[in-house]
Amino acid sequence: MPVTPAPRAMILAAGYGKRMRPLTDRTPKPLLEAGGRPLIEYHIEALRDAGVGDIVINTGWLGEQLPARLGDGADLGVRLHWSHEDTPLETAGGIRRALPLLGEAPFILVNGDIWTDYDFRRLAALGEGDDAHLVLVDNPAHHGDGDFHLTGGGRVSDNAAPRLTYAGIARLSPALFERLDDGERPLAPLLRAAIDAGRVSGEHHRGHWWDIGTPQRLTELDRFLAGRRR
């Protein structure tokens, strides 16, 4: 019986982090620290512990600092592959650029500006004919309307209520991007088209999840992590 290769993963780390200024004037957002460690290290170690050995990281603003800090990933027990963007490509454009590093199998996608206790070993494989599996969370105060509806059967809908928030965690098929032109391309339209076609499953993570979109939220996360260490 053929052996199924371990999935690869991509961490999105190329954004400007404009809402985090002045913290991001000299430091890329994924290297901002909470709990005494860079945000991106939490993802790398969680993916490693879930059996992911190869992780692609896209870089943009101050991007040279990321490989300078993390190297090839050996110190963290993984192999890191770098995809640098000279100009911003948004999420789908950055994934499209990185596809040669991600391979042909469905891969895990993680936003670099979140923190979560989600166990990546739980991330479901894609069902036959599906393009994506999304992790959804309860709506935070700053995003009360949510993004998508999750049916009782684990399917994602864009035209029903109640709605949950996309956590920035997914398993995606490379086929979702095969017809995408190079350049700056957002991910949301691709996901919504796949949802409308009935090709997206999902799950509800009820554990901890933080969207680190402001300096205040970073400070709150730092306090939370300090409390967990006591």
C-alpha positions as CSV (number, residue, x, y, z in Angstrom):
1,M,0.0,0.0,0.0
2,P,1.5,3.4,-0.9
3,V,2.4,5.7,2.0
4,T,0.6,9.0,2.2
5,P,3.1,11.8,2.5
6,A,2.9,14.1,5.5
7,P,1.1,17.3,4.5
8,R,3.0,20.5,3.9
9,A,1.9,23.7,5.4
10,M,2.1,27.4,4.6
11,I,2.3,30.2,7.1
12,L,1.2,33.6,5.7
13,A,3.7,36.2,6.9
14,A,4.0,38.8,4.1
15,G,1.7,41.5,5.4
16,Y,2.7,45.0,6.3
17,G,1.0,44.9,9.7
18,K,-0.2,48.5,9.3
19,R,-2.7,48.2,12.2
20,M,0.2,47.1,14.5
21,R,2.3,50.3,14.0
22,P,4.5,51.5,15.5
23,L,5.5,47.9,16.6
24,T,5.8,46.8,13.0
25,D,7.9,49.8,11.8
26,R,11.0,47.8,12.4
27,T,9.8,44.3,13.1
28,P,7.6,42.1,10.8
29,K,4.3,41.1,12.5
30,P,5.1,37.4,12.8
31,L,8.2,38.2,14.9
32,L,6.3,40.3,17.4
33,E,6.5,38.5,20.7
34,A,3.8,37.3,23.1
35,G,4.6,35.1,26.1
36,G,8.3,35.8,25.5
37,R,8.3,34.2,22.0
38,P,7.6,35.3,18.4
39,L,4.1,34.6,17.3
40,I,5.2,32.5,14.3
41,E,7.1,30.0,16.5
42,Y,3.9,28.9,18.1
43,H,2.6,27.9,14.7
44,I,5.8,26.2,13.6
45,E,5.9,24.0,16.7
46,A,2.2,23.2,16.6
47,L,2.6,22.1,13.0
48,R,5.7,20.1,13.8
49,D,3.9,18.3,16.6
50,A,1.1,17.4,14.2
51,G,3.6,15.7,11.9
52,V,4.3,18.5,9.4
53,G,7.9,18.5,8.4
54,D,8.0,21.0,5.6
55,I,6.6,24.5,6.1
56,V,6.5,27.3,3.5
57,I,6.6,30.9,4.8
58,N,6.0,33.8,2.5
59,T,7.7,37.1,3.3
60,G,7.3,40.7,2.3
61,W,7.6,43.7,4.6
62,L,11.0,43.5,6.5
63,G,10.9,39.9,5.2
64,E,14.7,39.4,5.5
65,Q,14.3,39.3,9.3
66,L,12.3,36.1,9.2
67,P,14.9,33.8,7.7
68,A,17.6,35.6,9.6
69,R,15.8,34.7,12.8
70,L,14.5,31.2,11.9
71,G,17.0,29.9,9.4
72,D,16.2,26.6,7.8
73,G,14.0,25.5,10.7
74,A,16.4,22.9,12.0
75,D,16.5,24.4,15.5
76,L,12.7,24.0,15.6
77,G,12.7,20.5,14.1
78,V,11.3,21.3,10.7
79,R,12.4,22.3,7.2
80,L,11.5,25.9,6.3
81,H,11.1,27.0,2.7
82,W,10.9,30.7,1.9
83,S,8.8,32.5,-0.7
84,H,9.7,36.2,-0.9
85,E,7.3,38.7,-2.4
86,D,8.8,41.8,-3.8
87,T,5.4,43.4,-4.1
88,P,2.3,42.5,-2.0
89,L,0.4,39.6,-3.6
90,E,-2.4,39.2,-1.0
91,T,-3.3,35.8,0.3
92,A,-4.2,33.9,-2.9
93,G,-1.5,35.5,-4.9
94,G,1.1,34.6,-2.3
95,I,-0.1,31.0,-2.3
96,R,-0.1,30.9,-6.1
97,R,3.6,32.1,-6.0
98,A,4.4,29.4,-3.5
99,L,2.7,26.4,-5.2
100,P,6.0,24.9,-6.5
101,L,7.2,24.7,-2.9
102,L,3.9,23.2,-1.6
103,G,3.6,20.2,-4.0
104,E,0.6,18.6,-5.4
105,A,-1.2,17.3,-2.3
106,P,-3.6,19.4,-0.2
107,F,-1.7,21.6,2.2
108,I,-2.4,23.3,5.5
109,L,-2.7,27.1,5.6
110,V,-2.3,29.2,8.7
111,N,-2.4,33.0,9.1
112,G,0.7,34.3,10.7
113,D,-1.1,36.9,12.8
114,I,-3.2,34.6,15.0
115,W,-2.6,32.6,18.1
116,T,-4.6,29.4,18.9
117,D,-4.5,26.2,20.9
118,Y,-6.0,24.4,17.9
119,D,-4.5,20.9,17.4
120,F,-3.5,20.6,13.8
121,R,-3.7,16.8,14.1
122,R,-7.5,17.3,14.1
123,L,-7.5,19.1,10.7
124,A,-9.7,17.0,8.5
125,A,-8.5,15.6,5.1
126,L,-10.4,17.0,2.1
127,G,-13.5,15.0,1.1
128,E,-13.8,13.7,-2.5
129,G,-14.3,16.7,-4.8
130,D,-13.7,19.3,-2.1
131,D,-11.4,22.2,-2.6
132,A,-11.1,23.4,1.1
133,H,-11.8,22.5,4.7
134,L,-12.0,25.6,7.0
135,V,-11.6,26.0,10.7
136,L,-14.2,28.4,12.1
137,V,-14.4,30.0,15.5
138,D,-16.9,32.0,17.6
139,N,-17.2,35.6,16.4
140,P,-14.9,37.9,18.3
141,A,-16.1,41.3,19.5
142,H,-14.4,43.1,16.6
143,H,-16.1,40.8,14.0
144,G,-19.5,40.2,15.4
145,D,-21.2,39.3,12.0
146,G,-18.9,36.4,11.3
147,D,-18.0,35.0,7.9
148,F,-19.7,31.7,7.1
149,H,-22.4,29.3,8.3
150,L,-21.5,25.8,9.3
151,T,-24.2,23.2,8.7
152,G,-24.9,20.3,11.1
153,G,-23.3,18.1,8.4
154,G,-20.0,19.9,8.5
155,R,-20.5,21.9,5.2
156,V,-19.7,25.6,4.9
157,S,-22.4,27.9,3.5
158,D,-22.3,31.6,2.6
159,N,-26.0,32.3,2.6
160,A,-27.4,31.2,6.0
161,A,-27.2,32.1,9.7
162,P,-25.8,31.9,12.4
163,R,-22.4,32.7,11.1
164,L,-19.0,31.9,12.5
165,T,-15.6,33.5,11.8
166,Y,-12.9,32.0,9.6
167,A,-10.0,31.3,11.9
168,G,-7.3,31.7,9.3
169,I,-6.7,27.9,9.4
170,A,-7.5,25.6,6.5
171,R,-6.6,22.7,4.4
172,L,-6.6,23.7,0.7
173,S,-6.3,21.9,-2.6
174,P,-3.7,23.3,-5.0
175,A,-6.5,22.9,-7.6
176,L,-8.2,25.9,-6.1
177,F,-5.4,28.1,-7.5
178,E,-4.6,26.3,-10.8
179,R,-6.5,28.8,-13.0
180,L,-5.4,31.9,-11.0
181,D,-3.3,34.4,-12.8
182,D,-0.1,35.6,-11.2
183,G,-0.2,38.9,-9.2
184,E,-2.2,40.4,-6.4
185,R,-5.1,38.1,-5.7
186,P,-7.3,37.8,-2.5
187,L,-8.4,34.4,-1.2
188,A,-12.0,35.3,-0.2
189,P,-13.5,35.2,-3.8
190,L,-11.9,31.8,-4.4
191,L,-13.4,30.4,-1.2
192,R,-16.8,31.9,-1.8
193,A,-16.9,30.4,-5.3
194,A,-15.9,27.0,-4.0
195,I,-18.5,27.3,-1.2
196,D,-21.2,28.2,-3.7
197,A,-20.2,25.1,-5.7
198,G,-20.6,22.9,-2.6
199,R,-16.9,22.1,-2.4
200,V,-16.0,23.3,1.1
201,S,-16.3,21.5,4.5
202,G,-15.6,22.9,7.9
203,E,-15.4,22.5,11.6
204,H,-15.9,24.6,14.7
205,H,-13.0,25.1,17.0
206,R,-14.3,26.0,20.5
207,G,-10.9,26.5,22.1
208,H,-8.7,29.5,22.4
209,W,-8.1,31.7,19.3
210,W,-6.8,35.3,19.1
211,D,-6.6,37.6,16.0
212,I,-3.6,39.7,16.7
213,G,-4.8,42.7,14.8
214,T,-3.9,45.6,17.1
215,P,-1.1,46.3,19.7
216,Q,-3.8,46.1,22.4
217,R,-4.7,42.5,21.4
218,L,-1.0,41.6,21.4
219,T,-0.7,42.9,25.0
220,E,-3.8,41.0,26.0
221,L,-2.4,37.8,24.5
222,D,0.9,38.4,26.3
223,R,-1.0,38.6,29.6
224,F,-3.0,35.5,28.8
225,L,0.1,33.5,28.1
226,A,1.8,34.7,31.2
227,G,-1.2,33.5,33.2
228,R,-1.0,30.1,31.6
229,R,2.6,29.7,32.7
230,R,1.8,30.2,36.4
